[in-house]
């Protein structure tokens, strides 16, 4: 959720005319990351969890594009913290998805991802 907090803070200074444009898109993508990870973790199978992690990674890719646009428009004053956090979350999410994929390939397809 740190990515979402950083995005909300960063977009506070965006032009008011962008309230329903780039500001909204950045905020939705950032919230989507944490929401999809949480929803996937609550699902009953590893395969479902992996699918939600893939959606979270897609939202991180959207966020990357939107951050680059905001930087090119000079709307982000200190984008490094936001970019670093986005990269960190993407790496962790990718590693988790890979670990789940290995678990899926080593077990039956309907195994609960929360089992030891």
Short mmCIF file of the C-alpha atoms (twelve columns), coordinates in Angstrom:
data_MODEL
# 
_entry.id   MODEL 
# 
loop_
_atom_site.group_PDB 
_atom_site.id 
_atom_site.type_symbol 
_atom_site.label_atom_id 
_atom_site.label_alt_id 
_atom_site.label_comp_id 
_atom_site.label_asym_id 
_atom_site.label_seq_id 
_atom_site.Cartn_x 
_atom_site.Cartn_y 
_atom_site.Cartn_z 
_atom_site.pdbx_PDB_model_num 
ATOM 1   C CA . UNK A 1   0.000   0.000   0.000   1 
ATOM 2   C CA . UNK A 2   3.034   2.251   0.198   1 
ATOM 3   C CA . UNK A 3   2.863   2.740   -3.583  1 
ATOM 4   C CA . UNK A 4   -0.722  3.992   -3.267  1 
ATOM 5   C CA . UNK A 5   0.193   6.357   -0.419  1 
ATOM 6   C CA . UNK A 6   3.073   7.764   -2.449  1 
ATOM 7   C CA . UNK A 7   0.867   8.203   -5.516  1 
ATOM 8   C CA . UNK A 8   -1.822  9.982   -3.531  1 
ATOM 9   C CA . UNK A 9   0.761   12.337  -2.022  1 
ATOM 10  C CA . UNK A 10  2.448   12.977  -5.388  1 
ATOM 11  C CA . UNK A 11  -0.794  13.707  -7.221  1 
ATOM 12  C CA . UNK A 12  -1.972  16.282  -4.670  1 
ATOM 13  C CA . UNK A 13  0.044   18.902  -6.547  1 
ATOM 14  C CA . UNK A 14  -1.186  17.931  -10.038 1 
ATOM 15  C CA . UNK A 15  -3.231  20.535  -11.917 1 
ATOM 16  C CA . UNK A 16  -6.877  20.644  -10.873 1 
ATOM 17  C CA . UNK A 17  -7.819  20.089  -14.518 1 
ATOM 18  C CA . UNK A 18  -6.278  16.600  -14.217 1 
ATOM 19  C CA . UNK A 19  -8.468  15.528  -11.289 1 
ATOM 20  C CA . UNK A 20  -10.388 13.153  -13.579 1 
ATOM 21  C CA . UNK A 21  -7.494  12.504  -15.948 1 
ATOM 22  C CA . UNK A 22  -3.988  11.402  -15.072 1 
ATOM 23  C CA . UNK A 23  -4.519  11.936  -11.325 1 
ATOM 24  C CA . UNK A 24  -7.421  9.490   -11.295 1 
ATOM 25  C CA . UNK A 25  -5.624  6.988   -13.524 1 
ATOM 26  C CA . UNK A 26  -2.518  6.975   -11.318 1 
ATOM 27  C CA . UNK A 27  -4.569  6.569   -8.159  1 
ATOM 28  C CA . UNK A 28  -6.713  3.768   -9.561  1 
ATOM 29  C CA . UNK A 29  -3.700  1.825   -10.831 1 
ATOM 30  C CA . UNK A 30  -1.907  2.220   -7.491  1 
ATOM 31  C CA . UNK A 31  -4.907  1.071   -5.449  1 
ATOM 32  C CA . UNK A 32  -5.447  -1.801  -7.879  1 
ATOM 33  C CA . UNK A 33  -2.005  -3.238  -7.093  1 
ATOM 34  C CA . UNK A 34  -2.649  -3.770  -3.381  1 
ATOM 35  C CA . UNK A 35  -6.293  -4.732  -3.956  1 
ATOM 36  C CA . UNK A 36  -5.446  -7.491  -6.430  1 
ATOM 37  C CA . UNK A 37  -2.720  -8.919  -4.211  1 
ATOM 38  C CA . UNK A 38  -5.128  -8.968  -1.260  1 
ATOM 39  C CA . UNK A 39  -7.981  -10.483 -3.263  1 
ATOM 40  C CA . UNK A 40  -5.714  -13.121 -4.750  1 
ATOM 41  C CA . UNK A 41  -4.413  -14.093 -1.315  1 
ATOM 42  C CA . UNK A 42  -8.001  -14.619 -0.178  1 
ATOM 43  C CA . UNK A 43  -8.773  -17.015 -3.033  1 
ATOM 44  C CA . UNK A 44  -8.830  -20.731 -2.436  1 
ATOM 45  C CA . UNK A 45  -6.282  -21.872 -4.999  1 
ATOM 46  C CA . UNK A 46  -2.737  -21.099 -5.972  1 
ATOM 47  C CA . UNK A 47  -3.771  -20.743 -9.601  1 
ATOM 48  C CA . UNK A 48  -6.273  -18.012 -8.740  1 
ATOM 49  C CA . UNK A 49  -3.724  -16.245 -6.537  1 
ATOM 50  C CA . UNK A 50  -1.227  -16.317 -9.397  1 
ATOM 51  C CA . UNK A 51  -3.796  -14.797 -11.761 1 
ATOM 52  C CA . UNK A 52  -4.460  -11.922 -9.371  1 
ATOM 53  C CA . UNK A 53  -0.720  -11.344 -9.003  1 
ATOM 54  C CA . UNK A 54  -0.541  -11.084 -12.797 1 
ATOM 55  C CA . UNK A 55  -3.269  -8.445  -12.737 1 
ATOM 56  C CA . UNK A 56  -1.333  -6.566  -10.021 1 
ATOM 57  C CA . UNK A 57  1.764   -6.661  -12.241 1 
ATOM 58  C CA . UNK A 58  -0.311  -5.247  -15.091 1 
ATOM 59  C CA . UNK A 59  -1.409  -2.393  -12.844 1 
ATOM 60  C CA . UNK A 60  2.236   -1.764  -11.938 1 
ATOM 61  C CA . UNK A 61  3.061   -1.560  -15.656 1 
ATOM 62  C CA . UNK A 62  0.234   0.962   -16.138 1 
ATOM 63  C CA . UNK A 63  1.578   2.924   -13.192 1 
ATOM 64  C CA . UNK A 64  5.046   2.966   -14.736 1 
ATOM 65  C CA . UNK A 65  3.693   4.446   -17.958 1 
ATOM 66  C CA . UNK A 66  1.627   7.030   -16.092 1 
ATOM 67  C CA . UNK A 67  4.585   8.016   -13.882 1 
ATOM 68  C CA . UNK A 68  6.708   8.537   -16.995 1 
ATOM 69  C CA . UNK A 69  4.004   10.749  -18.494 1 
ATOM 70  C CA . UNK A 70  3.705   12.799  -15.299 1 
ATOM 71  C CA . UNK A 71  7.502   13.168  -15.204 1 
ATOM 72  C CA . UNK A 72  7.594   14.330  -18.831 1 
ATOM 73  C CA . UNK A 73  4.973   16.956  -17.993 1 
ATOM 74  C CA . UNK A 74  7.083   18.069  -14.986 1 
ATOM 75  C CA . UNK A 75  4.227   17.323  -12.594 1 
ATOM 76  C CA . UNK A 76  6.289   15.082  -10.295 1 
ATOM 77  C CA . UNK A 77  8.801   16.975  -8.209  1 
ATOM 78  C CA . UNK A 78  10.554  13.938  -6.675  1 
ATOM 79  C CA . UNK A 79  9.603   10.832  -8.673  1 
ATOM 80  C CA . UNK A 80  12.517  8.694   -7.429  1 
ATOM 81  C CA . UNK A 81  10.810  7.453   -4.242  1 
ATOM 82  C CA . UNK A 82  7.681   6.535   -6.191  1 
ATOM 83  C CA . UNK A 83  9.620   4.828   -8.972  1 
ATOM 84  C CA . UNK A 84  11.842  2.947   -6.502  1 
ATOM 85  C CA . UNK A 85  8.829   1.707   -4.545  1 
ATOM 86  C CA . UNK A 86  7.043   0.632   -7.732  1 
ATOM 87  C CA . UNK A 87  10.119  -1.328  -8.855  1 
ATOM 88  C CA . UNK A 88  10.435  -2.956  -5.433  1 
ATOM 89  C CA . UNK A 89  6.796   -4.055  -5.394  1 
ATOM 90  C CA . UNK A 90  7.091   -5.361  -8.961  1 
ATOM 91  C CA . UNK A 91  10.141  -7.469  -8.043  1 
ATOM 92  C CA . UNK A 92  8.481   -8.909  -4.946  1 
ATOM 93  C CA . UNK A 93  5.253   -9.642  -6.792  1 
ATOM 94  C CA . UNK A 94  7.123   -11.323 -9.647  1 
ATOM 95  C CA . UNK A 95  9.073   -13.499 -7.200  1 
ATOM 96  C CA . UNK A 96  5.898   -14.468 -5.374  1 
ATOM 97  C CA . UNK A 97  4.146   -15.347 -8.633  1 
ATOM 98  C CA . UNK A 98  7.152   -17.466 -9.680  1 
ATOM 99  C CA . UNK A 99  7.165   -19.292 -6.344  1 
ATOM 100 C CA . UNK A 100 3.457   -20.014 -6.682  1 
ATOM 101 C CA . UNK A 101 3.962   -21.246 -10.257 1 
ATOM 102 C CA . UNK A 102 6.616   -23.676 -9.002  1 
ATOM 103 C CA . UNK A 103 4.249   -24.860 -6.278  1 
ATOM 104 C CA . UNK A 104 1.472   -25.363 -8.828  1 
ATOM 105 C CA . UNK A 105 3.742   -27.442 -11.049 1 
ATOM 106 C CA . UNK A 106 4.781   -29.611 -8.086  1 
ATOM 107 C CA . UNK A 107 1.306   -30.219 -6.669  1 
ATOM 108 C CA . UNK A 108 -2.179  -31.021 -7.802  1 
ATOM 109 C CA . UNK A 109 -3.923  -28.090 -9.538  1 
ATOM 110 C CA . UNK A 110 -6.502  -27.471 -6.781  1 
ATOM 111 C CA . UNK A 111 -4.143  -27.237 -3.814  1 
ATOM 112 C CA . UNK A 112 -4.893  -24.419 -1.381  1 
ATOM 113 C CA . UNK A 113 -2.059  -21.857 -1.593  1 
ATOM 114 C CA . UNK A 114 -2.130  -21.360 2.168   1 
ATOM 115 C CA . UNK A 115 -1.316  -24.949 3.052   1 
ATOM 116 C CA . UNK A 116 2.249   -25.678 4.271   1 
# 
